[in-house]
Amino acid sequence: MQATVRLDGRVLWLSDRAEAMTRQLAGETLTRAEASPLRDQISTDEMTPARACLAFDDSLGDYIYVGLRCNDGMAEPEGVFPVKPKAVREGGFALSVAGLRRGKGSSREASPFAEWCAGIRIVIAESFERIYAQNCQNLGLLTSTDLSLAERLQAGEAVPIEAFLEDCDPLGEAIVRSGGLFGYTRRRLSGDMVPPKPAHAPGAMTYGEKIIARALGVDRIRAGDAAFVPADWRFSHEYVTPMAVSVLRHAFGDEMPALHDPASVLCFEDHLTHLDAVSGDGSRTPQIVDAARRLGSVQRAFCAEQGVRLHGRAAGGGSEGICHALMLERYALPGQVVVGTDSHTPHCGAVGAFAFGVGATEMANAWLTGDARLSVPGTCLIHLRARLPAGVGAKDLALHLLHLPYIREGRAIGQIIEFSGGAVAHLSTDERATLTNMVAEIGGLTGLVAPDAETVRYLRERRGIDFTLEAWMNSDTQASYAHVIEIDCARLGAMVASPGDPGNGVVLDELPAAVPIDIAYGGSCTGSKRDDLRACHDVLAWGLSRGHRVADGVRFYLQYGSEDVRLWCEAQGYADVFRAAGVTMLSPGCGACVNAGPGVSTAPDDVVISAQNRNFPGRSGPGQMWLGSPATVAASALAGYIVGFDQLRRDGFAAYAAGRRARQCGDTLRTSRAGSGG
């Protein structure tokens, strides 16, 4: 690698002002001050919207930042989208600069790869999401959290390469100096490089640290250690598998090494299996539909060639199940290490597995080596005292956590999030999975609940496994934590998150005005488990007993997380209640959560209440998406406006007419007026 770095191109300051972005894209050079303020919390959904991710080659560079929203006090409440296709590539930009939490959201490597394809070679931000930053390093993009470097480079200065290594651990530095992950792996496979292992004297550890130490075969690990950790399971889905196959073949050609232990590699076709159902209205061009089909074809061919287990499309439509649902229902066990090409991989932490998301390059590398790169972070302990009140669930708790300053400010980024306390002991494994799943929204590496009697029950009743807890499966009393958050769960109420960000938490009782809805969606990996659908059933059964069905003008969709969940719901008689209430039932799959199935919005003024895990702009269509618990989604579908089940039982349906009048008068609570930042 060169000793110094010079800027061979222009600087693109990712401003929160549309006019500053437009001026730069038109050819004008701005200073940092002229572009201020920079956009904070840019998600990968904005960097590369779902439609862009159907490409897995150089054409990705045409679409970088096309979903970027600017919120500079413009008249449009939904914000302004100033970046058009090809604008960045044609603008000659080599350096891109943003504010806090760059790259939050999905772990799609399409985002840094699209930046690379568009000509970007350096990315700078005040802080990065872990997966995004690691993907950049794997691809050979230089990263830094020192914004002054952008100004120095823009001024023509030659900056020492060491300035871009200050945020790297020793393993990350070796990867960057090797030109990326595959350069490092070539050296490793040839015997020229031996990955390091930490060496510490025995001492107190958290439960997560114990899992990694045992996987590495060492006495102890500590925050700051970096290693390649052997994985019990490696999984990917059709949105990412093709890119992983592509980069692997590009790196190794016809001499691609054999996969390490194919029996522990899994693939899922779950993201795009409902795309055809929402393509008939012309909103998805034939080219988009064809591209989606190609993704599935590439994955199926790879699995056939390599002998990899594929959970694919179901005969009756949809898929066998969402990858996270099936990983929890069939594969992950306490104490195991699980890596997947999806930010919500921590879902499996509900049974005490150390599960974390990786990008396409990292998964391709893991196919060859059987392990995944890990820089051990500190652990944030979230101690949940008391017990959640009746009617308040794990989704409400997750939305409360996302609203806390420590998390909103990005201080939990990359940390292991450990949940403990009396409230956790009273949560089912399905509810625990909601918490660990939404660690992705916190920005954490993984979410963990140490296994206990509930874990043993779940494994026995759901999977027929007689699991015995082992003495080491807990955190030592003297373990060190980077931060501790104490929550008195008895004081919490039902929550929603206003459109734009899962961190826009609002206590339901404190909504200042009625929010009439057009669509209610209960699905996604967060909202389609047994307990989620049980909650929806209980609300709808209550409504039917009082003569109420889904409100006029509201489309309510419920989606099973897996075929196992569907069969269970049918055996319980839930499907009969859902049909009687006017619900549209959907076969398993991700669907609306990735803007690829029934339940998506189709117009900017559509208002959606959803049980999914994130509501970034454009995530599930152009409308205004609120997040809530499954019970809140079902209650809102009955009422026609956003309301909690307890509120509905207390106040009845009297507010229904008032809510509809508010909609007609234009008095509805909308994104720009309701949010608490985003």
Summary of the structure (lengths in Angstrom):
residues: 678
radius of gyration: 23.9
end to end distance: 38.6
largest distance: 74.3
contacts: 2569
relative contact order: 0.10
helix: 40%
strand: 17%
